[in-house]
Amino acid sequence: MAKFALWWIRWNGSNYESRMTVGGRKATVDDFKERGFDRLIILDGEGRNSHCSGFMYSNGYNDGRELAEWVLPLGIDTPLYITIPFSRPDGRQRDQTQASFSSVPDSYYRGWIDGVLSVDIDNMKGFYWSYESPLQTGPHGENVSREFIQGLYNYVHGHGQELIWIPTIGNRAMKWITNSDYVTIPTLAEYFDHVFVQPHYYQTTKLDDGSDYTLQELVSRVKWMKKHGLSIEMEADNSIIGEQSNCAYCKSTQGWWKDNHFVERVGCDEKPTPETEQKCINRACDYVSSILKVYSEVFHKAPVPPERAINTIFPDRAYYFGTDLRVVDKVRSKCPDW
């Protein structure tokens, strides 16, 4: 059983810097460990906030090595995963992902992996595929091929490393989530050692068909994850500590209708109040409630103790909590098993 924490970084134009804090100070490895996180994922998002010097193998090698050299002095003594940046700063892909991974002679992505591994990081455990789209490899996401993902997996495994993925299902209704043309996560799971699905419940109260994203809807998604052998990303963020981030309750509107779909508003446009902070905490705690409900339905008994029940449904979990570890503390003050 492992708890994977996201350690957010960014390129500032000349060097990497950590975005993680505990209040007014920079977070340390011990801050993560004290909160029970025993695996760390170094990431910047999907690649737009990491250095990109070019688009060839040599660029990928140098860029990957540069990040690994920055990570090395952090002294991380827990298993560590480093991102593979899908996008470049302008939002376009760093390299093509349609041909087989092994067939591209000058692949940026292969260079990145080799560059990271050229630095001797004792606890290097694997890589994180940063492209979050659930459409990839399907008919509506043809910019990435199944052959590419399979080749990426084989290449990473050939170096004795793991490959993990944290895709999002966004605010899609269940009819889309269960349609493999729109959500390819279950069919791609065989090429990843861990897949943690982002339920996206914390970020919105509306689904793309205009219906409410209720606790029962979250339960349906947890059941779907469990059925397909997937795991979950627990979600919260800095909205809980009074900063405008991504919680559903610090938006002036949840979204708008366009082309017969309800389009979600992304990000807060209102400063959280103490009341909305509490609603955001409750929304984060619903993740615990949904897992316990699924446990009761699967095993036909009360989820006691809760921690054991949660570990039974999802032995390994990823955690998104923004960039301040006080978020974890505030959520767990309401629901300790988060």
N, C-alpha and C positions, 0 to 999 in steps of 0.2 A: 504494500500500500504506500502510495506516494502522493504528496501534494506539490504540484508544479506551480511556481509563482512567476509572473511576468515581470522582468526587470527592463524597464523602458530606458532607451538611450537615444541620442541624436547626434548628428554631425553638425558642428557649429561653424563650419567653413574652414577650419584648420585642424580640428581634433574632435575626438568623440568626448561626450560628457554624459554622465548619468542624470536621468530626470527624477530618480527616486529620492524621496525625502521622508523624514519623520518630523513633521512640523517644520521648524526653521533650519534643520540641519540635514546634511546628506545621509542617506541610508547606507548602512554597512551590511556585509554578509550576515553578521550576527543578528541584525534586526529581523531579517527574514527567518533565520533559524529559530529565534525566540518565539516566533508566531507559528511554528510547526511546519514551515516550508522546507522540504528536504531535496527539492530539485529546482533549478533556476533556468529560465529561458531568457537569453539576451536578445532583445528585438527592438526594432524601431517602428513597427507597423508592417506595412507591406514592402518597404524598401525606399520610400520617398525621403526618409530622414537619415539615410546612411550614405556614405561617400560613394560616388560613382565616377571613376576616372576615365572610363571608356567602355567599350562593348566587346572586347576580344578576350581570349583566354588570359593573356598577360595582365590585362586590366583587372579581371576577376581575381586572379592570383594575388596581385598587389593589394587590392581592396580588402580581400578576405584576410590576408596576413596582417594588414594594418589594424583591422578590428580585433583580431586575436591578440596582437601585441598590446592593445589597449586593455583587453580583458585580463591578460596574464597577471599584472601586478595587483589586481583586486583580491587575489588570494582566496578565490572561491574554493572551499573544501567540501562542497557537495556536488553531486552529478550535475553537469552543465550542458545546456544545449544552446547553439548559436544559430541565429537566423540565416536563411538563404534569401536575400532580398529579391523579390520578384520584379518590383518596379524601380525605375530611376527617378530622380527628383522631379522631372516634368510629368510623371505619371505613366509614361510608356514603359513597355517591358524592357528589361536589360538585354535580353537575347530572345531568340525564337524558342518556342516550347511546343511546336507541332511535330517536328521530326523526332525520331527516337533519340533519347539523350546520348546514347553511345555513338550515333551516326554523325554528330556535329563535330567537325575536327577542331574548331577554335571556340569552343563553348565558354562563354563568360561564367555560367553557373558551375561548370566543372572546374574552371580556374579558381573560383571563389572557394569551393570545397577544399581543393588542394592547398590554397593559400592559408586557410584557417588551420588545416592539419599540419602545415609546415612549422607551426609554433607548438612547442611541447607543453600543453596544458594538461596537468595530471588528471583532472576530473572531467575531461571532455567526454561526454556521453553520446552526443549526436547532434543532429541538425533539425531546425524547425523550418518547414516549408511555409513561407509567409503569405502566399496567395490564399485569401480567405474565401473566395467565391465558391459556393456549392454547385455552380453551373459547370465548372471546368470539366472537360472531356465529354460533356453531353452535347446534344444538338444545338443548345442555346449558349454554349461556352466553348466554341471550337478553337479558341486561341491556345488551348493546352490539350495535348493528346494523351490518351491512356498509355501509349507506348513511352512517352516522355516520362510520365510519373513512374512507370514500372522501371525504366532505365535509371532514373534518379535513385529510386529505392535500392536497386541492385548495386549501383556505384557506391552509395553511402555504406551499405552493408559490407561491400567488398573491402572497406577500410575499417571494419569492426565497429562501426558506429550505428546508432539508431536514427530513424527518421520519424518525426512527429508532425501533427497538423492540427490546427484549431480553426476549422471552417465555421462560418456563420450561416444560420438559416433565416436570418433577418426577421421581418414581420410577415413572412409567408403563411398563408392558411395551410392547414394539414393536407388539403387536396393537392397542393403543389409539393409539399414535403415528401409525400408518399409516391410521387410521380418521378420515376428515375430519369425522365427527360429534363427535369428541372432541378432536382437535387441528386447529385451523383455520389454523395458521401458514402452510403453503404457499399456501393460497388467499388470504390477506391480504397476502402479501409484496409484491404489485404496488403496494400503497398506501404502501410505506415505501422510503426510499432505502437503508437498511441494516437487516437483520434479523439479530441475533446470538442464537442459541439457547443457553439455559442447559442443559447436559446433566444437571446435578444429580448427577453421579457423585461429586464430592468430598464431598457431604453425606450419602451413604448407601451402604450395601453391599447393600441389599435392594430389589427391585422390588415393585410392588404385587400381583404374583401369588405373592410369597414366594420367588421364585428369586433367585439371587445377581446383583448388578449387577457383572459381571466386566469385565475389559478388553475382551474380545471383544464384550460387549454395548455398550460405549462405541464400539467400532469400527463396529458396526451403526448407531448413531445418527449418527456422523460421516458415514457413507456416505449416510444419509437426508438430512442437511443438504446435502451436496454435490450430490446428485441434484436437489434442489429449488432450488438456487441460493441457499441460505442460508449464513450464516457462524456462527461459534461464539463463545461467551463462555468464556474460560479462567478457571478458578475455583480460589481458595485463600482463606485468611482468617487471622485473628489466632490461631487455634488453633496455628498453626505457630510462634508466638512465645510460647507458654505461656498464652494467655488462653482462657477458655471462649467458644467462638464456634459454629461450625456444622459442623466436620469430623466425618465418620462415626466416627472412632476415639476421640472423647472423649464417647461416649454409653454409658450403662450397658446400654442395649438399643437395637436399631435400630428397634423399633416393636412393633406387636401386631396381631392379627387382629380385624377387625370387618366384619360383613356380607360375608364371603367375600373381603375385600380386606385386604392387609397395609398398615396405616396407619403411615407413617413417624413416628418421634419427631423433632420439630423442635428443633434446638439442643442444645448440649452440656450435660450435667449432671455431668460430671466434669472436674476440672482436668487439662489435658494434662501428661503426663510427657515427659521427653526421648525416651522410646521412642515414645509416641504422636505426638509432634511429627514424628519422622522418618517414621512411617507416613503422616501427613498430607502431608508433602512428597512422598513417593513417589506418593501418590494424585493430587496435583496434576501430577506429572511424567507420569502416565499419559495426560494429555491430549495431550502431545507425542507419545508412543509411538503413540497411536491414529491421529493424523493421518499419521504416517510410514507406518504399516501401510496406510492407505487409499491413500496415494501409491503405494506399491509395487504394490498390487493394480490400481490404475487404469492406471499407466504401465509395469508389468511390469519395473521396474528398481529398483535400490537408491536410497533417498532421500538422495543425496549431492550437495552438502552439505545437512544437515538444514534449515537456515534457508530455503534456496531451495525445498525440497520443501514445507515448511509454507506458505510464501508462495504457492506454486502452488495448493495446495488451498484455502486461505483467505487471500487477499491482505489483507483487512481483518479485524481481530479486536477484540473487546471484552475487557476484563480486570477481573474482580472479585477483589480481594485484601484485603478487609476495610478497615480504616481506618488501617493502619500500613504505610508503604512498605517497611519492613524485611522484610515478608512476601515481596515481590518478590525482594529480595536473597537470602533464604534458599532460595527455590524455585530460583532461577537458579544458586545455588551447586551444586545437584545436577543440574539440567537447564538449561544456559545458553540453550537455544532456546525456553524457555517465554515 
